[in-house]
Amino acid sequence: MRLFMAATWIKPIHIHRNGSDAGVGDAVEYVTDYAKTKDGALVTAYNCTVTQTAKDFEVVRHEYQCMTNKKQDENEILAYHVRQAFKPGEIDPEAANKLGHLLAMELTKGKHQYIVATHTDKEHIHNHIIINAYEYEARNKFRNPIRSYKHLRKISDKICDEHNLSVIENPALSKSRAEEYLYRSARPESKRSILMNDIDEIILNDNPKTINEICQRLKERSYSIKHRGKNISVKPNNGEHYIRLTEKTLKGYGLESLQAKIDARNNERQIKDEQQNKNEDIKIHKDRLAFSAAKKYNDNEYLRAKFKLIIDIENCFEAQLSEGYKKWVQIYNLQQAAEMLIFLQNNNLTNMGALRKAVNEEESKVADVQTKITTIGKKLKEISTLQRYIGAYKKTSAVYSQYLRSKRNRDFYSKNEKEINACEEAKKYFDSLGLEEIPDYNDLKKEYAQLLKEVKEMKNQNYQSNNKIRDIKKALGNATILLNIEPEVNDATEHKTKTENEMSTPHEK
């Protein structure tokens, strides 16, 4: 079956001759047919109710006329009917309904009411979208200028491409101003349509280089091929007549057009392969840079210590009892001393003063970095809170606007108390921050991710610094034992020890 892929059209719904909005009601009744929408399960609405869509549209329309003092024209456009069809078997109804919402939201920027109804009565799943021509805030109207169908097609193709669905390349557009491109209708297909479908599949999947290769693939599909001069004719297996491949008989499938399609497909595949190779080269280059950076760090900056603490033989009870254990300790200490010497030389730590200075510098770095981490943590908490209130405001602002337009009606408040209070709470929070306008949620998301990245880098930096501190302190302890140096004490401990010695002197005498 040859059908359009993600094909769309848009049609205006005008006011009835008697001045009523019967056209909107009829369109809504048609698209919400229970037999076509799984008993209404595939009908969803935005800023209106499914059962009273026409009335909800009418309320906004009257509000617009009151606010703008504009009279209703005889040919006034009340709404727009958008249709979006998908390739058979490529998408399920629920997913199609969600894509219909994305299309309507992008087309209206969320400023207009609309309903999305997904029909499953035909082989191809398709959406019907009815959009109110008047903005929900009753300030402007949706305009559908000539060639707006191109904008609609562009949005639909973008959404389908993001969800890995088929889109039509180089479409032959309809001359109608109101309709979007429908390349093949949903009628039962002719043998010519089936032939075009098979040729497209061969170009897409088999990547032929020449038209003769296409003919060969068609033969494999039970087609008869006849060459007469420069012309090529094709007959399906169950067909009675040959179909000549010319622009006159099959528009877009003449020999020159077919060769152009083949070249375009081959170029596309070549570009894709080149991009894939480029991405692989970039990944390899990044891996090499990462390895080089790690090697440079190990070679020139800081090497982790491989030695352990030396055993103090003079104060080791086991060494005093066993000569064998004492000899083992002496050999062990020599091995640790050799490893420690390598560590000190690699890190340019040549004396006790340098060791103590290195410890103080690293501890100072750790303290400074920890202060920055704490500051960023507070900022992350603030952003998270702001994101929460922005999300709440977006969800409830529409209801709150209705509440204000109802002049704070008590019945409306009682029905929507939770949403109204949430919106007011969000507004109070924004006011407490002195915000002139609400920050963009995506910008906050990017800032949050960047700050998290910085925190991760700082924590890694502190991890390296703490490792270095432990290694240097280990070297200090070993040097104290090897050189028989008294352990360093602080001023308070030294003063206490001196006082105790002075007090014990008379007794000794």
ABEGO torsion letter per residue (X at the ends): XBBBBGBBBBBBBBBBAAGBAAAAAAAAAAAABAAAAGGGAABBBBGBBAAAAAAAAAAAAAAAAAAAGBBBBAABBABBBBBBBBBBGABBAAAAAAAAAAAAAAAAGGABBBBBBBBAABABBBBBBBBBABBAAGABBBBBBBGAAAAAAAAAAAAAAAAGBBBBBGBBBBABAABBBBABBABBBBAAAAAAAAAAAAAAAAGBABAAAAAAAAAAAGBBBBBBEABBBBBBAABABBBBBBAAABBGABAAAAAAAAAAAAAAAAAAAAAAAAAAAAAAAAAAAAAAAAAAAAAAABBBBABBBBBBAAABAAAAABAAAAAAAAAAAAAAAAAAAAAAAAAGBABAAAAAAAAAAAAAAAAAAAAAAAAAAAAAAAAAAAAAAAAAAAAAAAAAAAAAAAGGBAAAAAAAAAAAAAAAAAAAAAAAAGBABBBBAAAAAAAAAAAAAAAAAAAAAAAAAAAAAAAAAAAAAAAAAAAGBBBBBBAAAAAAAAAAAAAAAAAAX
